[in-house]
Amino acid sequence: MNLVDLLIVVLVGLAVYAEVRRGLFLALVDVGRLVLALVGGMFAYMLIVNLAQDYLAGLIAFATGAMLIVAGLAALVRALKLNPDWGRTALARVGAGAVGLGLGLAINLAILPVLGRSAAATAVAQSVLARPFLDATPQVHHLADALALDLPQLSRRPAFFEEEGYAPSARLGPRVNFLRLDGAMCIECRTPVKFEGYFRTAGTAVSPRFRCPECGRVSDGCQTFEGFHTMYDVCPTTVVTAGSGIDCGVWPNDRPVQPVGECPVCGLVGTGP
């Protein structure tokens, strides 16, 4: 058991203990506070980002707004002395423990992917107890795409195409909604690609995967015109030099190609092979 395993056990244990001690009514209040805090934090984030165009300021606003809602609702419950007797029976405390278990697991599911992109990545990858949480991370990414949650993330996704396949330092940046790139145009044959979902690649890394139904080309989106523009803010035709080609560093095809035809995003024309 490493330190990450111990952290998981401690977080789950504390959550269960806290809710059993508080009782079922207050445990359910805690769930409601968490949901409202997330919603309020999202509104605060979007407001600040739209005004200041600063992701870090938006993230601070999210955390501040969420904490104010959590603290404010807790103060309101105490002021009203809301804690009915039915929530403190033995059976109700068992139910409160189940709520605490769910909250502890949710906390770990939120924290471990962040730790996996930090200096603690190796410890998280080696943790036995972290594996189920890491295995669930691709589904969390897909859900975030489906709900259009555009919060920034601490990501190891490279800022430049030339860094693909390496491990650049983690940086705070905008989250790319890869689900929206379903149907983007393949740079090899110009066929709309299919988004297959998110998959774990190595260690704690999670990457989207796209596949072209015509030529079979796979990538994390970088082998499409729209995906390349979204990820690197440049056209794929501009990174190709004479006699060379590009390939995906995450899902390699072992056949570098030059973009074919006119880019549907910016209109530049790739010369192809």
C-alpha positions as CSV (number, residue, x, y, z in Angstrom):
1,M,0.0,0.0,0.0
2,N,1.5,3.4,-1.0
3,L,0.5,6.9,0.1
4,V,-2.2,7.2,-2.6
5,D,-3.8,4.0,-1.3
6,L,-3.7,5.4,2.2
7,L,-5.2,8.7,1.0
8,I,-8.1,6.8,-0.6
9,V,-8.8,4.8,2.6
10,V,-8.6,8.0,4.7
11,L,-10.9,10.0,2.5
12,V,-13.6,7.3,2.3
13,G,-13.3,6.5,6.0
14,L,-13.6,10.2,7.0
15,A,-16.6,10.6,4.7
16,V,-18.4,7.6,6.2
17,Y,-17.6,8.5,9.8
18,A,-18.7,12.1,9.3
19,E,-22.1,11.2,7.8
20,V,-22.8,8.4,10.3
21,R,-22.2,10.9,13.1
22,R,-24.4,13.5,11.5
23,G,-27.3,11.3,10.6
24,L,-29.3,10.6,7.5
25,F,-31.1,13.9,7.2
26,L,-27.9,16.0,7.4
27,A,-26.2,13.5,5.0
28,L,-28.8,14.1,2.4
29,V,-28.4,17.9,3.0
30,D,-24.7,17.4,2.3
31,V,-25.5,15.8,-1.0
32,G,-27.8,18.7,-1.9
33,R,-25.1,21.2,-0.8
34,L,-22.6,19.5,-3.1
35,V,-24.9,19.6,-6.1
36,L,-25.8,23.3,-5.5
37,A,-22.2,24.2,-4.9
38,L,-21.2,22.6,-8.3
39,V,-23.9,24.4,-10.1
40,G,-23.2,27.8,-8.4
41,G,-19.5,27.3,-9.0
42,M,-20.1,26.7,-12.7
43,F,-22.1,30.0,-13.0
44,A,-19.3,31.9,-11.1
45,Y,-16.7,30.4,-13.4
46,M,-18.5,31.2,-16.6
47,L,-19.2,34.8,-15.4
48,I,-15.5,35.5,-14.6
49,V,-14.1,33.8,-17.7
50,N,-16.5,35.8,-19.9
51,L,-15.6,39.1,-18.2
52,A,-11.8,38.5,-17.7
53,Q,-10.9,35.9,-20.3
54,D,-8.7,34.3,-17.6
55,Y,-9.1,30.6,-16.9
56,L,-7.2,30.7,-13.6
57,A,-9.4,33.6,-12.4
58,G,-12.4,31.5,-13.4
59,L,-11.2,28.5,-11.6
60,I,-10.7,30.6,-8.4
61,A,-14.2,32.0,-8.8
62,F,-15.5,28.4,-9.1
63,A,-13.8,27.3,-5.9
64,T,-14.8,30.5,-4.1
65,G,-18.4,30.3,-5.2
66,A,-18.7,26.6,-4.3
67,M,-17.2,27.1,-0.9
68,L,-19.5,30.0,-0.1
69,I,-22.6,28.0,-1.0
70,V,-21.4,25.0,1.1
71,A,-20.6,27.2,4.1
72,G,-23.8,29.3,3.7
73,L,-26.1,26.4,3.5
74,A,-24.4,24.8,6.5
75,A,-24.9,28.0,8.5
76,L,-28.6,28.1,7.5
77,V,-29.2,24.5,8.6
78,R,-27.6,25.3,12.0
79,A,-29.5,28.5,12.4
80,L,-32.8,26.7,11.7
81,K,-31.7,23.7,13.9
82,L,-32.8,21.3,11.2
83,N,-31.9,17.8,12.4
84,P,-35.1,15.6,12.9
85,D,-35.0,12.6,15.2
86,W,-35.8,10.2,12.4
87,G,-32.4,10.9,10.8
88,R,-30.6,9.8,14.0
89,T,-32.0,6.3,14.4
90,A,-29.7,3.3,14.1
91,L,-31.2,2.4,10.7
92,A,-30.9,6.0,9.5
93,R,-27.3,6.1,10.5
94,V,-26.6,3.0,8.4
95,G,-28.2,4.9,5.5
96,A,-26.0,7.9,6.3
97,G,-23.0,5.7,6.2
98,A,-24.0,4.6,2.6
99,V,-24.3,8.2,1.6
100,G,-20.9,8.9,3.1
101,L,-19.4,6.0,1.2
102,G,-20.8,7.4,-2.0
103,L,-19.5,10.9,-1.2
104,G,-16.0,9.5,-0.3
105,L,-15.9,7.6,-3.6
106,A,-17.0,10.7,-5.5
107,I,-14.3,12.8,-3.8
108,N,-11.6,10.3,-4.8
109,L,-13.0,10.1,-8.4
110,A,-12.6,13.9,-8.6
111,I,-9.1,14.1,-6.9
112,L,-7.2,11.1,-8.4
113,P,-7.3,12.2,-12.0
114,V,-5.9,15.6,-11.0
115,L,-3.2,14.0,-8.9
116,G,-2.5,11.8,-11.9
117,R,-1.5,14.9,-13.9
118,S,0.7,16.2,-11.2
119,A,4.1,15.3,-9.7
120,A,2.2,12.4,-7.9
121,A,1.4,10.7,-11.3
122,T,3.8,7.7,-10.6
123,A,2.3,7.0,-7.2
124,V,-1.2,7.2,-8.5
125,A,-0.4,4.8,-11.4
126,Q,1.1,2.3,-8.9
127,S,-1.8,2.5,-6.5
128,V,-3.9,-0.6,-6.3
129,L,-7.0,1.1,-4.9
130,A,-6.8,3.9,-7.5
131,R,-7.2,1.5,-10.5
132,P,-11.1,1.4,-10.4
133,F,-11.2,5.2,-10.2
134,L,-8.7,5.6,-13.1
135,D,-10.7,3.0,-15.1
136,A,-13.8,5.1,-14.7
137,T,-12.1,8.3,-15.8
138,P,-12.8,7.8,-19.5
139,Q,-16.5,7.7,-18.8
140,V,-16.2,10.9,-16.7
141,H,-14.6,12.6,-19.7
142,H,-17.3,11.4,-22.0
143,L,-20.0,12.6,-19.6
144,A,-18.3,16.0,-19.3
145,D,-18.4,16.3,-23.1
146,A,-22.0,15.3,-23.3
147,L,-22.9,17.9,-20.6
148,A,-20.7,20.5,-22.3
149,L,-18.8,21.2,-19.1
150,D,-16.1,23.6,-20.2
151,L,-14.1,24.0,-17.0
152,P,-10.4,24.3,-17.5
153,Q,-8.3,21.3,-16.6
154,L,-4.8,20.5,-15.5
155,S,-3.6,18.7,-18.7
156,R,-0.5,17.0,-20.1
157,R,-1.9,17.5,-23.6
158,P,0.9,19.1,-25.6
159,A,0.6,22.7,-26.6
160,F,2.5,22.0,-29.9
161,F,2.1,19.2,-32.3
162,E,5.8,18.5,-32.2
163,E,5.5,17.4,-28.5
164,E,3.0,14.6,-29.2
165,G,4.1,11.3,-27.9
166,Y,6.2,12.9,-25.2
167,A,5.3,13.9,-21.7
168,P,5.2,17.7,-21.5
169,S,4.7,19.3,-18.1
170,A,1.2,19.7,-16.9
171,R,-0.4,23.0,-17.5
172,L,-3.8,24.7,-16.8
173,G,-5.7,25.2,-20.0
174,P,-9.1,25.0,-21.6
175,R,-10.7,21.7,-21.8
176,V,-11.3,20.4,-25.4
177,N,-14.7,18.9,-26.0
178,F,-13.6,16.0,-28.3
179,L,-17.2,14.7,-28.7
180,R,-17.9,17.8,-30.7
181,L,-15.2,16.7,-33.2
182,D,-17.1,13.6,-34.2
183,G,-17.4,13.9,-38.0
184,A,-14.3,16.0,-38.5
185,M,-12.5,15.6,-41.8
186,C,-9.6,13.1,-42.0
187,I,-6.4,14.8,-43.3
188,E,-5.5,11.7,-45.4
189,C,-8.7,10.9,-47.3
190,R,-11.1,13.8,-46.3
191,T,-13.7,11.3,-44.9
192,P,-15.6,12.3,-41.8
193,V,-14.1,10.4,-38.9
194,K,-15.9,8.6,-36.0
195,F,-15.3,9.4,-32.3
196,E,-14.9,6.1,-30.5
197,G,-14.7,7.5,-27.0
198,Y,-12.0,8.0,-24.4
199,F,-9.5,5.4,-23.4
200,R,-6.7,5.0,-20.9
201,T,-3.3,4.9,-22.7
202,A,-0.4,4.6,-20.3
203,G,-0.2,5.2,-16.5
204,T,-2.9,7.8,-15.6
205,A,-3.2,9.2,-19.1
206,V,-6.6,9.3,-20.9
207,S,-7.0,10.2,-24.5
208,P,-9.8,10.4,-27.0
209,R,-9.7,8.2,-30.1
210,F,-11.0,8.9,-33.6
211,R,-11.0,6.5,-36.5
212,C,-11.5,7.1,-40.2
213,P,-14.0,4.6,-41.6
214,E,-12.5,4.9,-45.1
215,C,-8.7,4.8,-44.7
216,G,-8.6,3.4,-41.1
217,R,-6.5,6.3,-39.8
218,V,-6.7,6.7,-36.0
219,S,-5.7,9.6,-33.8
220,D,-6.5,11.7,-30.8
221,G,-8.1,14.2,-33.2
222,C,-4.8,15.6,-34.5
223,Q,-5.2,13.7,-37.8
224,T,-8.3,15.8,-38.7
225,F,-8.3,19.4,-39.9
226,E,-10.8,20.6,-37.3
227,G,-9.1,18.7,-34.5
228,F,-5.7,20.0,-35.3
229,H,-6.9,23.6,-35.4
230,T,-8.8,23.1,-32.0
231,M,-5.8,21.4,-30.3
232,Y,-2.9,23.5,-31.6
233,D,-4.5,26.6,-33.1
234,V,-2.7,26.1,-36.4
235,C,-3.5,24.4,-39.7
236,P,-2.0,20.9,-40.1
237,T,-0.8,22.0,-43.6
238,T,1.6,24.5,-42.0
239,V,3.6,22.0,-39.9
240,V,4.5,19.8,-42.9
241,T,7.7,20.4,-44.6
242,A,8.6,19.1,-48.1
243,G,9.1,15.4,-48.3
244,S,7.7,14.8,-44.7
245,G,4.4,13.9,-43.2
246,I,2.7,13.9,-39.8
247,D,1.3,11.1,-37.6
248,C,-0.4,10.9,-34.2
249,G,1.9,10.5,-31.3
250,V,-0.8,9.0,-29.0
251,W,-2.3,6.5,-31.5
252,P,0.4,6.0,-34.1
253,N,-0.5,4.7,-37.6
254,D,3.1,4.1,-38.7
255,R,2.4,6.0,-42.0
256,P,3.0,9.7,-41.8
257,V,1.0,11.6,-44.4
258,Q,0.6,15.1,-45.7
259,P,-2.8,16.8,-45.4
260,V,-4.9,16.4,-48.6
261,G,-6.9,19.2,-50.2
262,E,-8.4,22.5,-48.8
263,C,-8.7,22.8,-45.0
264,P,-12.4,23.2,-44.1
265,V,-11.4,25.5,-41.2
266,C,-9.0,28.1,-42.7
267,G,-9.0,27.4,-46.5
268,L,-5.2,26.5,-46.8
269,V,-4.5,23.8,-49.2
270,G,-2.5,20.7,-48.4
271,T,-0.5,19.2,-51.3
272,G,-0.9,15.6,-50.2
273,P,1.6,12.8,-51.0
